[in-house]
Structures are given as C-alpha cells and as structure tokens.
Amino acid sequence: MDISGKSIVITGGASGIGAALARQAAKAGAKVCIADLNREAAQAIAEQIGGIAVACDVTRERDIIAAIEAAEIAHGPVDIFVSNAGLGRGDPSHAASAPDSDWLLNWNVHVMAHVWAARALLPAMITRGSGHFVNVASAAGLLNQIGDTAYSATKHAAVSFAESLLISHGHEGIGVSVVCPQYVATPLLGLSDGDAQGNLLTAGDVAKSVWQGVADNTFVILPHPDVAKYSALRGADPTRWIKGMQMLRAKALSETGSISVAGFYKLV
Ligand SMILES: NC(=O)c1ccc[n+]([C@@H]2O[C@H](COP(=O)([O-])OP(=O)(O)OC[C@H]3O[C@@H](n4cnc5c(N)ncnc54)[C@H](O)[C@@H]3O)[C@@H](O)[C@H]2O)c1
C-alpha cells in the first residue's frame, strides 16, 4: 500500500520505533494520529509532524476505539493501523516468576490491543475492500527473548494473530504486516540512536524497513535479515536450536553475571 495521503493510527507513537514510524509516514504524505499513554510526548511529536495526538491506553478497548474515532474525524477512515505499543519487564528470577499482573499486561498490550484494533476496523475496511494492519511483534515472537518469558510468549501470540488475520481476510482486500525486529536502540532497552551499531539498529532503520514492507505488502517484515536464518534453523531442528539458546544463556551469565534483556545485543 502506498502510504501517501493515507489516514494512519500509530499506537506507542510517542517514542522509539513508533515515533520514527510517525515521522517517516508524515514525511511521505500520510495523515498521522499518534495514540500513546504518554500524551505530552505524543502531542510534541504530533506538533512536529503536523499530525494529531490522543491519550490512549491500549489495554482498554474503549481507548483504541476512541483513538480510531479521533483519527477518522481529523483525517478520514483509517487506512493503516499500526499496533506498536509494547513493554518489557523481564523475569524477576526464573521463567515462571513474573506476577500474573505482568503476564496480563503483556497479554493485553502485545495481543489484545491488536485484536481490539482489528475488531473495530475490519467491518468498514472489508466494506471498502481496503485496509492494512501493521502489528509490531518482535524477533522474540519467532524465536525467544531469554530473560523475558511473558514477552516471548505474547509476541508469539501476536505473530499468530497476524497470521490468522491475513489467512481469514487477505481475499477481502486486507493487508497485514507483522514486524519482527531484533535489537533496536530505543528507550525500551534504555538506549537511544547514538548507541546504535552493527546489529543494534536505530528506530529510524526499523521504520524504513516497515514502510518499505507495507509498500511491498510483505507479511513478515524482518529489519534484521539474520532472523530469517535463525527462524529456519529453529523450524528445521528445534532440539538443536534450544541447545544453542541454552549456550547463549550460559554465555550471558558467565560474561555479565546476570540475564539482562538489554545486554543481549552485545552477545548475538
Ligand atoms: N527496542 C527493541 O529492541 C525492540 C525489538 C523488537 C520489538 N520491539 C517492539 O517494538 C515496539 C516499540 O518498542 P520501542 O522499542 O519503540 O519502545 P519504546 O519504549 O521506545 O516505546 C514504546 C511506546 O509504547 C507506549 N506504550 C507502552 N504501553 C502502552 C499502553 N498500554 N498504551 C499506549 N501506549 C503504550 C510507551 O508510552 C512508548 O511511547 C514494541 O512493541 C516492542 O516490543 C522493540
């Protein structure tokens, strides 16, 4: 889909990858609505790019519906909905140690928010025969994030939901792209653009891959091409792949003394 002139909602657009997506979309001529928990930061970016901002907690279906309504009043029917908001809390001590409240938060932000956006938009998009969902998952949704079980499990669910969306509605003019980056220098990892090097991309690099993927109607967008290789290895020999991940975990422990999610980009 060509994004010029399109009405686009971006959740989590006040920071990191979402903010880069918003900036690049506006530059390409799209009409952007930034929906974020952080209203002030969302407003600041909206002012810079000539878009609108709405306060939105994606763990509440009514907030997602309200963001869509605000975008439609300002910019017309939503052509592209980018479910990008995300968080990472890590495992406090072992793989099942995160409290239920963290599991529920991961589930609502990484999965239900995508479901609620589709539920609100699909009927009108199907009637128009056009619409695109960009669901930002993670390489953890194809592989695994050592040290954050709830993140990995819910990102896998996000990839699965995106598959179901496209299998069920592709023939009705609905496009779906699921974005699976590895490490990106954003506040999620306590990093910023200046930290990016090698395999650690900037949010702008990721946004560029995303909008190219949307233009090409690509289903799985991999800003880090190596993820395709790891994913193929995992599919071909899951037992061997787990052994490799166990070795990576052991390496992290021996080199840093702890499992820090933000430290893995230095090891892979
Ligand atoms: N940074 C990485 O290495 C990386 C890698 C793979 C995938 N991702 C995914 O990319 C997406 C964007 O992450 P980022 O790195 O730009 O992070 P970020 O922390 O820079 O930005 C996340 C944004 O989401 C917003 N947000 C969080 N919870 C929300 C909620 N309940 N409702 C509305 N907004 C909410 C935050 O306010 C923030 O503006 C996430 O889904 C993340 O899982 C990030």
The ligand as an SDF file (V2000), in Angstrom:
LIG
                    3D

 44 48  0  0  0  0  0  0  0  0999 V2000
   13.5800   -1.9070   21.0870 N   0  0  0  0  0  0  0  0  0  0  0  0
   13.7220   -3.1610   20.6860 C   0  0  0  0  0  0  0  0  0  0  0  0
   14.8450   -3.7400   20.7570 O   0  0  0  0  0  0  0  0  0  0  0  0
   12.5680   -3.9160   20.1140 C   0  0  0  0  0  0  0  0  0  0  0  0
   12.8350   -5.1510   19.4830 C   0  0  0  0  0  0  0  0  0  0  0  0
   11.7690   -5.8720   18.9770 C   0  0  0  0  0  0  0  0  0  0  0  0
   10.4860   -5.4050   19.0730 C   0  0  0  0  0  0  0  0  0  0  0  0
   10.2630   -4.2150   19.7050 N   0  0  0  0  0  0  0  0  0  0  0  0
    8.8590   -3.7820   19.8080 C   0  0  0  0  0  0  0  0  0  0  0  0
    8.7150   -2.5320   19.1870 O   0  0  0  0  0  0  0  0  0  0  0  0
    7.6210   -1.8350   19.7780 C   0  0  0  0  0  0  0  0  0  0  0  0
    8.0380   -0.4120   20.1220 C   0  0  0  0  0  0  0  0  0  0  0  0
    9.0730   -0.5080   21.0940 O   0  0  0  0  0  0  0  0  0  0  0  0
   10.2070    0.6090   21.2780 P   0  0  0  0  0  0  0  0  0  0  0  0
   11.4900   -0.1110   21.3440 O   0  0  0  0  0  0  0  0  0  0  0  0
    9.9990    1.7110   20.3280 O   0  0  0  0  0  0  0  0  0  0  0  0
    9.8500    1.0510   22.7760 O   0  0  0  0  0  0  0  0  0  0  0  0
    9.6780    2.4840   23.4830 P   0  0  0  0  0  0  0  0  0  0  0  0
    9.6920    2.1830   24.9320 O   0  0  0  0  0  0  0  0  0  0  0  0
   10.6480    3.4600   22.9270 O   0  0  0  0  0  0  0  0  0  0  0  0
    8.2100    2.9410   23.0290 O   0  0  0  0  0  0  0  0  0  0  0  0
    7.0720    2.2630   23.4440 C   0  0  0  0  0  0  0  0  0  0  0  0
    5.9230    3.2350   23.4370 C   0  0  0  0  0  0  0  0  0  0  0  0
    4.7430    2.4780   23.7850 O   0  0  0  0  0  0  0  0  0  0  0  0
    3.9840    3.2560   24.6860 C   0  0  0  0  0  0  0  0  0  0  0  0
    3.1330    2.3800   25.4860 N   0  0  0  0  0  0  0  0  0  0  0  0
    3.5090    1.4320   26.3750 C   0  0  0  0  0  0  0  0  0  0  0  0
    2.4200    0.8760   26.9380 N   0  0  0  0  0  0  0  0  0  0  0  0
    1.3310    1.4770   26.3760 C   0  0  0  0  0  0  0  0  0  0  0  0
   -0.0600    1.3470   26.5560 C   0  0  0  0  0  0  0  0  0  0  0  0
   -0.5810    0.4930   27.4670 N   0  0  0  0  0  0  0  0  0  0  0  0
   -0.8750    2.1180   25.8130 N   0  0  0  0  0  0  0  0  0  0  0  0
   -0.3780    3.0150   24.9050 C   0  0  0  0  0  0  0  0  0  0  0  0
    0.9450    3.1940   24.7260 N   0  0  0  0  0  0  0  0  0  0  0  0
    1.7890    2.4410   25.4470 C   0  0  0  0  0  0  0  0  0  0  0  0
    5.0170    3.9930   25.5290 C   0  0  0  0  0  0  0  0  0  0  0  0
    4.4570    5.1310   26.1770 O   0  0  0  0  0  0  0  0  0  0  0  0
    6.0560    4.3580   24.4670 C   0  0  0  0  0  0  0  0  0  0  0  0
    5.7620    5.5970   23.8760 O   0  0  0  0  0  0  0  0  0  0  0  0
    7.1850   -2.6730   20.9820 C   0  0  0  0  0  0  0  0  0  0  0  0
    6.0550   -3.4460   20.6420 O   0  0  0  0  0  0  0  0  0  0  0  0
    8.3910   -3.5720   21.2220 C   0  0  0  0  0  0  0  0  0  0  0  0
    8.0370   -4.7830   21.8530 O   0  0  0  0  0  0  0  0  0  0  0  0
   11.2570   -3.4570   20.2180 C   0  0  0  0  0  0  0  0  0  0  0  0
  1  2  1  0
  2  3  2  0
  2  4  1  0
  4  5  1  0
  4 44  2  0
  5  6  2  0
  6  7  1  0
  7  8  2  0
  8  9  1  0
  8 44  1  0
  9 10  1  0
  9 42  1  0
 10 11  1  0
 11 12  1  0
 11 40  1  0
 12 13  1  0
 13 14  1  0
 14 15  2  0
 14 16  1  0
 14 17  1  0
 17 18  1  0
 18 19  2  0
 18 20  1  0
 18 21  1  0
 21 22  1  0
 22 23  1  0
 23 24  1  0
 23 38  1  0
 24 25  1  0
 25 26  1  0
 25 36  1  0
 26 27  1  0
 26 35  1  0
 27 28  2  0
 28 29  1  0
 29 30  1  0
 29 35  2  0
 30 31  1  0
 30 32  2  0
 32 33  1  0
 33 34  2  0
 34 35  1  0
 36 37  1  0
 36 38  1  0
 38 39  1  0
 40 41  1  0
 40 42  1  0
 42 43  1  0
M  CHG  2   8   1  16  -1
M  END
$$$$
